[in-house]
Amino acid sequence: MTQQFDGPPGSGPAPDTGPIPYHPAEPAPAGRAEAVRQRHEAALMAIPGVTMVSVGQGPAGEPAIRLGVRDASVLPHLPAAIEGVPVVPVVTGPIDAQPR
């Protein structure tokens, strides 16, 4: 014999379950930052001393474009924001590919 579970005693029957429609009006913030990164990655990588471009978090936890840079001398050449998305520089030092 199979019993149906309706939740804790006294809680009544379980509500309908199933897929919930999701139709966002605009992309999620991180999705928007990723789209901006994709549009501008080539130009950002062309700045001498930029070693990487990624999406991460800004100081307040908001989605941001993170730029790895060789050293602090690159910082004055970077934008503060692109299309409203903050740019967060990270001094990584030089990055060299390792042989296989």
PDB file as gemmi writes it, atoms N, CA and C in Angstrom:
CRYST1    1.000    1.000    1.000  90.00  90.00  90.00 P 1                      
ATOM      1  N   MET A   1       0.840  -1.168   0.000  1.00  0.00           N  
ATOM      2  CA  MET A   1       0.000   0.000   0.000  1.00  0.00           C  
ATOM      3  C   MET A   1       0.891   1.239   0.000  1.00  0.00           C  
ATOM      4  N   THR A   2       0.593   2.227  -0.875  1.00  0.00           N  
ATOM      5  CA  THR A   2       1.376   3.445  -0.995  1.00  0.00           C  
ATOM      6  C   THR A   2       0.668   4.587  -0.282  1.00  0.00           C  
ATOM      7  N   GLN A   3       1.419   5.345   0.517  1.00  0.00           N  
ATOM      8  CA  GLN A   3       0.845   6.494   1.195  1.00  0.00           C  
ATOM      9  C   GLN A   3       1.274   7.765   0.481  1.00  0.00           C  
ATOM     10  N   GLN A   4       0.407   8.758   0.506  1.00  0.00           N  
ATOM     11  CA  GLN A   4       0.743  10.053  -0.080  1.00  0.00           C  
ATOM     12  C   GLN A   4       1.217  10.968   1.029  1.00  0.00           C  
ATOM     13  N   PHE A   5       2.306  11.657   0.796  1.00  0.00           N  
ATOM     14  CA  PHE A   5       2.824  12.604   1.783  1.00  0.00           C  
ATOM     15  C   PHE A   5       2.295  13.991   1.455  1.00  0.00           C  
ATOM     16  N   ASP A   6       1.593  14.592   2.381  1.00  0.00           N  
ATOM     17  CA  ASP A   6       1.011  15.914   2.181  1.00  0.00           C  
ATOM     18  C   ASP A   6       1.677  16.976   3.040  1.00  0.00           C  
ATOM     19  N   GLY A   7       2.851  16.723   3.547  1.00  0.00           N  
ATOM     20  CA  GLY A   7       3.534  17.703   4.390  1.00  0.00           C  
ATOM     21  C   GLY A   7       3.393  17.346   5.853  1.00  0.00           C  
ATOM     22  N   PRO A   8       3.868  18.207   6.725  1.00  0.00           N  
ATOM     23  CA  PRO A   8       3.777  17.945   8.159  1.00  0.00           C  
ATOM     24  C   PRO A   8       2.325  17.851   8.618  1.00  0.00           C  
ATOM     25  N   PRO A   9       2.082  17.114   9.681  1.00  0.00           N  
ATOM     26  CA  PRO A   9       0.709  16.993  10.177  1.00  0.00           C  
ATOM     27  C   PRO A   9       0.090  18.372  10.411  1.00  0.00           C  
ATOM     28  N   GLY A  10      -1.134  18.542   9.963  1.00  0.00           N  
ATOM     29  CA  GLY A  10      -1.847  19.795  10.173  1.00  0.00           C  
ATOM     30  C   GLY A  10      -1.552  20.867   9.140  1.00  0.00           C  
ATOM     31  N   SER A  11      -0.673  20.579   8.159  1.00  0.00           N  
ATOM     32  CA  SER A  11      -0.321  21.601   7.166  1.00  0.00           C  
ATOM     33  C   SER A  11      -1.247  21.593   5.960  1.00  0.00           C  
ATOM     34  N   GLY A  12      -2.076  20.581   5.842  1.00  0.00           N  
ATOM     35  CA  GLY A  12      -2.980  20.509   4.704  1.00  0.00           C  
ATOM     36  C   GLY A  12      -2.286  19.894   3.506  1.00  0.00           C  
ATOM     37  N   PRO A  13      -3.027  19.766   2.399  1.00  0.00           N  
ATOM     38  CA  PRO A  13      -2.433  19.146   1.209  1.00  0.00           C  
ATOM     39  C   PRO A  13      -1.318  20.017   0.622  1.00  0.00           C  
ATOM     40  N   ALA A  14      -0.381  19.353  -0.027  1.00  0.00           N  
ATOM     41  CA  ALA A  14       0.738  20.072  -0.661  1.00  0.00           C  
ATOM     42  C   ALA A  14       0.221  20.869  -1.849  1.00  0.00           C  
ATOM     43  N   PRO A  15       0.766  22.075  -2.085  1.00  0.00           N  
ATOM     44  CA  PRO A  15       0.335  22.857  -3.247  1.00  0.00           C  
ATOM     45  C   PRO A  15       0.767  22.175  -4.541  1.00  0.00           C  
ATOM     46  N   ASP A  16       0.144  22.569  -5.634  1.00  0.00           N  
ATOM     47  CA  ASP A  16       0.554  22.028  -6.929  1.00  0.00           C  
ATOM     48  C   ASP A  16       2.039  22.257  -7.130  1.00  0.00           C  
ATOM     49  N   THR A  17       2.691  21.289  -7.648  1.00  0.00           N  
ATOM     50  CA  THR A  17       4.103  21.436  -7.968  1.00  0.00           C  
ATOM     51  C   THR A  17       4.276  21.188  -9.449  1.00  0.00           C  
ATOM     52  N   GLY A  18       5.310  21.727  -9.987  1.00  0.00           N  
ATOM     53  CA  GLY A  18       5.570  21.560 -11.406  1.00  0.00           C  
ATOM     54  C   GLY A  18       6.386  22.735 -11.895  1.00  0.00           C  
ATOM     55  N   PRO A  19       6.599  22.801 -13.181  1.00  0.00           N  
ATOM     56  CA  PRO A  19       7.416  23.870 -13.706  1.00  0.00           C  
ATOM     57  C   PRO A  19       6.781  25.238 -13.471  1.00  0.00           C  
ATOM     58  N   ILE A  20       7.612  26.185 -13.164  1.00  0.00           N  
ATOM     59  CA  ILE A  20       7.170  27.565 -12.976  1.00  0.00           C  
ATOM     60  C   ILE A  20       7.708  28.372 -14.147  1.00  0.00           C  
ATOM     61  N   PRO A  21       6.865  29.085 -14.870  1.00  0.00           N  
ATOM     62  CA  PRO A  21       7.358  29.861 -16.016  1.00  0.00           C  
ATOM     63  C   PRO A  21       8.369  30.922 -15.577  1.00  0.00           C  
ATOM     64  N   TYR A  22       9.376  31.119 -16.383  1.00  0.00           N  
ATOM     65  CA  TYR A  22      10.404  32.128 -16.107  1.00  0.00           C  
ATOM     66  C   TYR A  22      10.633  32.912 -17.381  1.00  0.00           C  
ATOM     67  N   HIS A  23      10.271  34.168 -17.361  1.00  0.00           N  
ATOM     68  CA  HIS A  23      10.415  35.032 -18.520  1.00  0.00           C  
ATOM     69  C   HIS A  23      11.018  36.357 -18.079  1.00  0.00           C  
ATOM     70  N   PRO A  24      12.332  36.418 -17.895  1.00  0.00           N  
ATOM     71  CA  PRO A  24      12.925  37.678 -17.428  1.00  0.00           C  
ATOM     72  C   PRO A  24      12.760  38.782 -18.472  1.00  0.00           C  
ATOM     73  N   ALA A  25      12.519  39.987 -17.994  1.00  0.00           N  
ATOM     74  CA  ALA A  25      12.351  41.133 -18.890  1.00  0.00           C  
ATOM     75  C   ALA A  25      13.680  41.535 -19.522  1.00  0.00           C  
ATOM     76  N   GLU A  26      14.764  41.329 -18.813  1.00  0.00           N  
ATOM     77  CA  GLU A  26      16.094  41.641 -19.344  1.00  0.00           C  
ATOM     78  C   GLU A  26      17.075  40.624 -18.793  1.00  0.00           C  
ATOM     79  N   PRO A  27      18.253  40.517 -19.389  1.00  0.00           N  
ATOM     80  CA  PRO A  27      19.204  39.510 -18.915  1.00  0.00           C  
ATOM     81  C   PRO A  27      19.570  39.731 -17.446  1.00  0.00           C  
ATOM     82  N   ALA A  28      19.914  38.647 -16.780  1.00  0.00           N  
ATOM     83  CA  ALA A  28      20.404  38.757 -15.404  1.00  0.00           C  
ATOM     84  C   ALA A  28      21.652  39.626 -15.402  1.00  0.00           C  
ATOM     85  N   PRO A  29      21.938  40.313 -14.285  1.00  0.00           N  
ATOM     86  CA  PRO A  29      23.093  41.215 -14.265  1.00  0.00           C  
ATOM     87  C   PRO A  29      24.396  40.560 -14.705  1.00  0.00           C  
ATOM     88  N   ALA A  30      24.681  39.347 -14.221  1.00  0.00           N  
ATOM     89  CA  ALA A  30      25.921  38.691 -14.627  1.00  0.00           C  
ATOM     90  C   ALA A  30      25.888  38.353 -16.112  1.00  0.00           C  
ATOM     91  N   GLY A  31      24.695  38.015 -16.635  1.00  0.00           N  
ATOM     92  CA  GLY A  31      24.562  37.737 -18.057  1.00  0.00           C  
ATOM     93  C   GLY A  31      24.832  38.984 -18.884  1.00  0.00           C  
ATOM     94  N   ARG A  32      24.390  40.121 -18.385  1.00  0.00           N  
ATOM     95  CA  ARG A  32      24.650  41.389 -19.076  1.00  0.00           C  
ATOM     96  C   ARG A  32      26.145  41.692 -19.062  1.00  0.00           C  
ATOM     97  N   ALA A  33      26.805  41.478 -17.929  1.00  0.00           N  
ATOM     98  CA  ALA A  33      28.249  41.715 -17.836  1.00  0.00           C  
ATOM     99  C   ALA A  33      29.000  40.799 -18.802  1.00  0.00           C  
ATOM    100  N   GLU A  34      28.555  39.567 -18.927  1.00  0.00           N  
ATOM    101  CA  GLU A  34      29.189  38.620 -19.852  1.00  0.00           C  
ATOM    102  C   GLU A  34      29.024  39.087 -21.292  1.00  0.00           C  
ATOM    103  N   ALA A  35      27.845  39.582 -21.623  1.00  0.00           N  
ATOM    104  CA  ALA A  35      27.617  40.080 -22.985  1.00  0.00           C  
ATOM    105  C   ALA A  35      28.516  41.282 -23.280  1.00  0.00           C  
ATOM    106  N   VAL A  36      28.675  42.173 -22.312  1.00  0.00           N  
ATOM    107  CA  VAL A  36      29.564  43.334 -22.484  1.00  0.00           C  
ATOM    108  C   VAL A  36      31.006  42.859 -22.625  1.00  0.00           C  
ATOM    109  N   ARG A  37      31.406  41.883 -21.810  1.00  0.00           N  
ATOM    110  CA  ARG A  37      32.772  41.335 -21.905  1.00  0.00           C  
ATOM    111  C   ARG A  37      33.021  40.783 -23.300  1.00  0.00           C  
ATOM    112  N   GLN A  38      32.081  40.025 -23.823  1.00  0.00           N  
ATOM    113  CA  GLN A  38      32.262  39.422 -25.142  1.00  0.00           C  
ATOM    114  C   GLN A  38      32.414  40.487 -26.223  1.00  0.00           C  
ATOM    115  N   ARG A  39      31.629  41.555 -26.123  1.00  0.00           N  
ATOM    116  CA  ARG A  39      31.703  42.615 -27.138  1.00  0.00           C  
ATOM    117  C   ARG A  39      33.025  43.377 -27.088  1.00  0.00           C  
ATOM    118  N   HIS A  40      33.659  43.483 -25.922  1.00  0.00           N  
ATOM    119  CA  HIS A  40      34.834  44.354 -25.761  1.00  0.00           C  
ATOM    120  C   HIS A  40      36.139  43.613 -25.467  1.00  0.00           C  
ATOM    121  N   GLU A  41      36.105  42.294 -25.394  1.00  0.00           N  
ATOM    122  CA  GLU A  41      37.291  41.533 -25.008  1.00  0.00           C  
ATOM    123  C   GLU A  41      38.485  41.804 -25.919  1.00  0.00           C  
ATOM    124  N   ALA A  42      38.295  41.808 -27.226  1.00  0.00           N  
ATOM    125  CA  ALA A  42      39.428  42.006 -28.147  1.00  0.00           C  
ATOM    126  C   ALA A  42      40.077  43.369 -27.924  1.00  0.00           C  
ATOM    127  N   ALA A  43      39.269  44.410 -27.761  1.00  0.00           N  
ATOM    128  CA  ALA A  43      39.832  45.750 -27.544  1.00  0.00           C  
ATOM    129  C   ALA A  43      40.546  45.833 -26.195  1.00  0.00           C  
ATOM    130  N   LEU A  44      40.002  45.182 -25.169  1.00  0.00           N  
ATOM    131  CA  LEU A  44      40.650  45.210 -23.850  1.00  0.00           C  
ATOM    132  C   LEU A  44      41.966  44.447 -23.876  1.00  0.00           C  
ATOM    133  N   MET A  45      41.997  43.295 -24.549  1.00  0.00           N  
ATOM    134  CA  MET A  45      43.239  42.511 -24.634  1.00  0.00           C  
ATOM    135  C   MET A  45      44.294  43.220 -25.472  1.00  0.00           C  
ATOM    136  N   ALA A  46      43.881  44.176 -26.311  1.00  0.00           N  
ATOM    137  CA  ALA A  46      44.839  44.933 -27.126  1.00  0.00           C  
ATOM    138  C   ALA A  46      45.548  46.018 -26.325  1.00  0.00           C  
ATOM    139  N   ILE A  47      45.069  46.322 -25.109  1.00  0.00           N  
ATOM    140  CA  ILE A  47      45.745  47.309 -24.265  1.00  0.00           C  
ATOM    141  C   ILE A  47      47.026  46.675 -23.747  1.00  0.00           C  
ATOM    142  N   PRO A  48      48.192  47.286 -24.019  1.00  0.00           N  
ATOM    143  CA  PRO A  48      49.448  46.696 -23.552  1.00  0.00           C  
ATOM    144  C   PRO A  48      49.437  46.482 -22.032  1.00  0.00           C  
ATOM    145  N   GLY A  49      49.778  45.271 -21.619  1.00  0.00           N  
ATOM    146  CA  GLY A  49      49.837  44.937 -20.199  1.00  0.00           C  
ATOM    147  C   GLY A  49      48.608  44.225 -19.677  1.00  0.00           C  
ATOM    148  N   VAL A  50      47.514  44.166 -20.443  1.00  0.00           N  
ATOM    149  CA  VAL A  50      46.328  43.410 -20.018  1.00  0.00           C  
ATOM    150  C   VAL A  50      46.590  41.940 -20.321  1.00  0.00           C  
ATOM    151  N   THR A  51      46.423  41.090 -19.304  1.00  0.00           N  
ATOM    152  CA  THR A  51      46.736  39.670 -19.455  1.00  0.00           C  
ATOM    153  C   THR A  51      45.500  38.768 -19.468  1.00  0.00           C  
ATOM    154  N   MET A  52      44.357  39.292 -18.998  1.00  0.00           N  
ATOM    155  CA  MET A  52      43.135  38.479 -18.996  1.00  0.00           C  
ATOM    156  C   MET A  52      41.918  39.369 -18.866  1.00  0.00           C  
ATOM    157  N   VAL A  53      40.783  38.854 -19.358  1.00  0.00           N  
ATOM    158  CA  VAL A  53      39.495  39.534 -19.244  1.00  0.00           C  
ATOM    159  C   VAL A  53      38.487  38.483 -18.788  1.00  0.00           C  
ATOM    160  N   SER A  54      37.763  38.774 -17.713  1.00  0.00           N  
ATOM    161  CA  SER A  54      36.763  37.828 -17.222  1.00  0.00           C  
ATOM    162  C   SER A  54      35.619  38.590 -16.567  1.00  0.00           C  
ATOM    163  N   VAL A  55      34.595  37.856 -16.166  1.00  0.00           N  
ATOM    164  CA  VAL A  55      33.483  38.440 -15.413  1.00  0.00           C  
ATOM    165  C   VAL A  55      33.594  37.931 -13.990  1.00  0.00           C  
ATOM    166  N   GLY A  56      33.459  38.845 -13.046  1.00  0.00           N  
ATOM    167  CA  GLY A  56      33.527  38.492 -11.632  1.00  0.00           C  
ATOM    168  C   GLY A  56      32.675  39.462 -10.845  1.00  0.00           C  
ATOM    169  N   GLN A  57      33.087  39.721  -9.626  1.00  0.00           N  
ATOM    170  CA  GLN A  57      32.339  40.622  -8.760  1.00  0.00           C  
ATOM    171  C   GLN A  57      33.128  41.893  -8.505  1.00  0.00           C  
ATOM    172  N   GLY A  58      32.392  42.994  -8.413  1.00  0.00           N  
ATOM    173  CA  GLY A  58      32.973  44.261  -8.025  1.00  0.00           C  
ATOM    174  C   GLY A  58      33.051  44.352  -6.514  1.00  0.00           C  
ATOM    175  N   PRO A  59      33.533  45.474  -5.991  1.00  0.00           N  
ATOM    176  CA  PRO A  59      33.721  45.619  -4.548  1.00  0.00           C  
ATOM    177  C   PRO A  59      32.424  45.478  -3.740  1.00  0.00           C  
ATOM    178  N   ALA A  60      31.305  45.842  -4.321  1.00  0.00           N  
ATOM    179  CA  ALA A  60      30.025  45.742  -3.607  1.00  0.00           C  
ATOM    180  C   ALA A  60      29.287  44.445  -3.935  1.00  0.00           C  
ATOM    181  N   GLY A  61      29.951  43.518  -4.619  1.00  0.00           N  
ATOM    182  CA  GLY A  61      29.327  42.249  -4.973  1.00  0.00           C  
ATOM    183  C   GLY A  61      28.562  42.273  -6.275  1.00  0.00           C  
ATOM    184  N   GLU A  62      28.572  43.411  -6.981  1.00  0.00           N  
ATOM    185  CA  GLU A  62      27.860  43.524  -8.248  1.00  0.00           C  
ATOM    186  C   GLU A  62      28.664  42.867  -9.368  1.00  0.00           C  
ATOM    187  N   PRO A  63      28.006  42.396 -10.435  1.00  0.00           N  
ATOM    188  CA  PRO A  63      28.738  41.840 -11.567  1.00  0.00           C  
ATOM    189  C   PRO A  63      29.672  42.901 -12.151  1.00  0.00           C  
ATOM    190  N   ALA A  64      30.880  42.484 -12.499  1.00  0.00           N  
ATOM    191  CA  ALA A  64      31.883  43.407 -13.019  1.00  0.00           C  
ATOM    192  C   ALA A  64      32.771  42.681 -14.020  1.00  0.00           C  
ATOM    193  N   ILE A  65      33.454  43.468 -14.842  1.00  0.00           N  
ATOM    194  CA  ILE A  65      34.471  42.924 -15.744  1.00  0.00           C  
ATOM    195  C   ILE A  65      35.795  43.030 -15.019  1.00  0.00           C  
ATOM    196  N   ARG A  66      36.476  41.898 -14.865  1.00  0.00           N  
ATOM    197  CA  ARG A  66      37.771  41.882 -14.178  1.00  0.00           C  
ATOM    198  C   ARG A  66      38.866  41.817 -15.233  1.00  0.00           C  
ATOM    199  N   LEU A  67      39.840  42.681 -15.083  1.00  0.00           N  
ATOM    200  CA  LEU A  67      40.974  42.720 -16.001  1.00  0.00           C  
ATOM    201  C   LEU A  67      42.240  42.371 -15.241  1.00  0.00           C  
ATOM    202  N   GLY A  68      42.923  41.323 -15.673  1.00  0.00           N  
ATOM    203  CA  GLY A  68      44.239  41.024 -15.128  1.00  0.00           C  
ATOM    204  C   GLY A  68      45.256  41.891 -15.850  1.00  0.00           C  
ATOM    205  N   VAL A  69      46.122  42.539 -15.079  1.00  0.00           N  
ATOM    206  CA  VAL A  69      47.145  43.404 -15.673  1.00  0.00           C  
ATOM    207  C   VAL A  69      48.520  43.018 -15.148  1.00  0.00           C  
ATOM    208  N   ARG A  70      49.525  43.242 -15.983  1.00  0.00           N  
ATOM    209  CA  ARG A  70      50.900  42.868 -15.661  1.00  0.00           C  
ATOM    210  C   ARG A  70      51.405  43.598 -14.421  1.00  0.00           C  
ATOM    211  N   ASP A  71      51.171  44.926 -14.364  1.00  0.00           N  
ATOM    212  CA  ASP A  71      51.626  45.710 -13.214  1.00  0.00           C  
ATOM    213  C   ASP A  71      50.796  46.986 -13.111  1.00  0.00           C  
ATOM    214  N   ALA A  72      51.025  47.744 -12.065  1.00  0.00           N  
ATOM    215  CA  ALA A  72      50.213  48.938 -11.784  1.00  0.00           C  
ATOM    216  C   ALA A  72      50.371  50.032 -12.836  1.00  0.00           C  
ATOM    217  N   SER A  73      51.411  49.981 -13.655  1.00  0.00           N  
ATOM    218  CA  SER A  73      51.583  51.022 -14.681  1.00  0.00           C  
ATOM    219  C   SER A  73      50.477  50.960 -15.740  1.00  0.00           C  
ATOM    220  N   VAL A  74      49.759  49.860 -15.817  1.00  0.00           N  
ATOM    221  CA  VAL A  74      48.688  49.690 -16.799  1.00  0.00           C  
ATOM    222  C   VAL A  74      47.396  50.369 -16.325  1.00  0.00           C  
ATOM    223  N   LEU A  75      47.221  50.526 -15.033  1.00  0.00           N  
ATOM    224  CA  LEU A  75      45.958  50.998 -14.457  1.00  0.00           C  
ATOM    225  C   LEU A  75      45.442  52.307 -15.049  1.00  0.00           C  
ATOM    226  N   PRO A  76      46.280  53.333 -15.305  1.00  0.00           N  
ATOM    227  CA  PRO A  76      45.741  54.578 -15.859  1.00  0.00           C  
ATOM    228  C   PRO A  76      45.157  54.437 -17.273  1.00  0.00           C  
ATOM    229  N   HIS A  77      45.442  53.342 -17.949  1.00  0.00           N  
ATOM    230  CA  HIS A  77      44.985  53.138 -19.325  1.00  0.00           C  
ATOM    231  C   HIS A  77      43.680  52.350 -19.406  1.00  0.00           C  
ATOM    232  N   LEU A  78      43.102  52.003 -18.257  1.00  0.00           N  
ATOM    233  CA  LEU A  78      41.898  51.178 -18.215  1.00  0.00           C  
ATOM    234  C   LEU A  78      40.658  52.024 -17.976  1.00  0.00           C  
ATOM    235  N   PRO A  79      39.538  51.634 -18.586  1.00  0.00           N  
ATOM    236  CA  PRO A  79      38.290  52.354 -18.305  1.00  0.00           C  
ATOM    237  C   PRO A  79      37.776  51.996 -16.910  1.00  0.00           C  
ATOM    238  N   ALA A  80      37.012  52.906 -16.313  1.00  0.00           N  
ATOM    239  CA  ALA A  80      36.398  52.638 -15.007  1.00  0.00           C  
ATOM    240  C   ALA A  80      35.160  51.757 -15.163  1.00  0.00           C  
ATOM    241  N   ALA A  81      34.494  51.882 -16.316  1.00  0.00           N  
ATOM    242  CA  ALA A  81      33.297  51.093 -16.593  1.00  0.00           C  
ATOM    243  C   ALA A  81      33.129  50.995 -18.108  1.00  0.00           C  
ATOM    244  N   ILE A  82      32.430  49.960 -18.537  1.00  0.00           N  
ATOM    245  CA  ILE A  82      32.109  49.774 -19.954  1.00  0.00           C  
ATOM    246  C   ILE A  82      30.617  49.503 -20.033  1.00  0.00           C  
ATOM    247  N   GLU A  83      29.907  50.331 -20.770  1.00  0.00           N  
ATOM    248  CA  GLU A  83      28.456  50.197 -20.917  1.00  0.00           C  
ATOM    249  C   GLU A  83      27.770  50.074 -19.559  1.00  0.00           C  
ATOM    250  N   GLY A  84      28.275  50.798 -18.579  1.00  0.00           N  
ATOM    251  CA  GLY A  84      27.673  50.789 -17.251  1.00  0.00           C  
ATOM    252  C   GLY A  84      28.120  49.650 -16.352  1.00  0.00           C  
ATOM    253  N   VAL A  85      28.936  48.733 -16.855  1.00  0.00           N  
ATOM    254  CA  VAL A  85      29.434  47.617 -16.046  1.00  0.00           C  
ATOM    255  C   VAL A  85      30.798  48.031 -15.488  1.00  0.00           C  
ATOM    256  N   PRO A  86      30.984  47.987 -14.159  1.00  0.00           N  
ATOM    257  CA  PRO A  86      32.260  48.401 -13.593  1.00  0.00           C  
ATOM    258  C   PRO A  86      33.409  47.504 -14.048  1.00  0.00           C  
ATOM    259  N   VAL A  87      34.580  48.109 -14.177  1.00  0.00           N  
ATOM    260  CA  VAL A  87      35.803  47.368 -14.520  1.00  0.00           C  
ATOM    261  C   VAL A  87      36.669  47.302 -13.263  1.00  0.00           C  
ATOM    262  N   VAL A  88      37.064  46.092 -12.883  1.00  0.00           N  
ATOM    263  CA  VAL A  88      37.869  45.874 -11.690  1.00  0.00           C  
ATOM    264  C   VAL A  88      39.225  45.318 -12.117  1.00  0.00           C  
ATOM    265  N   PRO A  89      40.296  46.130 -12.008  1.00  0.00           N  
ATOM    266  CA  PRO A  89      41.620  45.614 -12.376  1.00  0.00           C  
ATOM    267  C   PRO A  89      42.224  44.777 -11.251  1.00  0.00           C  
ATOM    268  N   VAL A  90      42.971  43.752 -11.645  1.00  0.00           N  
ATOM    269  CA  VAL A  90      43.672  42.884 -10.704  1.00  0.00           C  
ATOM    270  C   VAL A  90      45.104  42.765 -11.202  1.00  0.00           C  
ATOM    271  N   VAL A  91      46.073  43.205 -10.405  1.00  0.00           N  
ATOM    272  CA  VAL A  91      47.474  43.081 -10.799  1.00  0.00           C  
ATOM    273  C   VAL A  91      47.884  41.627 -10.607  1.00  0.00           C  
ATOM    274  N   THR A  92      48.125  40.939 -11.721  1.00  0.00           N  
ATOM    275  CA  THR A  92      48.455  39.505 -11.696  1.00  0.00           C  
ATOM    276  C   THR A  92      49.946  39.251 -11.880  1.00  0.00           C  
ATOM    277  N   GLY A  93      50.664  40.241 -12.382  1.00  0.00           N  
ATOM    278  CA  GLY A  93      52.032  40.003 -12.793  1.00  0.00           C  
ATOM    279  C   GLY A  93      52.003  39.397 -14.180  1.00  0.00           C  
ATOM    280  N   PRO A  94      53.173  39.127 -14.739  1.00  0.00           N  
ATOM    281  CA  PRO A  94      53.192  38.533 -16.087  1.00  0.00           C  
ATOM    282  C   PRO A  94      52.633  37.110 -16.061  1.00  0.00           C  
ATOM    283  N   ILE A  95      51.953  36.750 -17.116  1.00  0.00           N  
ATOM    284  CA  ILE A  95      51.417  35.397 -17.258  1.00  0.00           C  
ATOM    285  C   ILE A  95      52.043  34.779 -18.483  1.00  0.00           C  
ATOM    286  N   ASP A  96      52.695  33.653 -18.308  1.00  0.00           N  
ATOM    287  CA  ASP A  96      53.344  32.954 -19.412  1.00  0.00           C  
ATOM    288  C   ASP A  96      52.729  31.575 -19.574  1.00  0.00           C  
ATOM    289  N   ALA A  97      52.503  31.180 -20.824  1.00  0.00           N  
ATOM    290  CA  ALA A  97      52.000  29.843 -21.105  1.00  0.00           C  
ATOM    291  C   ALA A  97      53.092  28.833 -20.785  1.00  0.00           C  
ATOM    292  N   GLN A  98      52.714  27.742 -20.190  1.00  0.00           N  
ATOM    293  CA  GLN A  98      53.661  26.678 -19.849  1.00  0.00           C  
ATOM    294  C   GLN A  98      53.741  25.676 -20.992  1.00  0.00           C  
ATOM    295  N   PRO A  99      54.932  25.171 -21.285  1.00  0.00           N  
ATOM    296  CA  PRO A  99      55.039  24.159 -22.354  1.00  0.00           C  
ATOM    297  C   PRO A  99      54.319  22.872 -21.929  1.00  0.00           C  
ATOM    298  N   ARG A 100      53.864  22.146 -22.918  1.00  0.00           N  
ATOM    299  CA  ARG A 100      53.156  20.884 -22.636  1.00  0.00           C  
ATOM    300  C   ARG A 100      54.106  19.762 -22.422  1.00  0.00           C  
TER     301      ARG A 100                                                      
END                                                                             
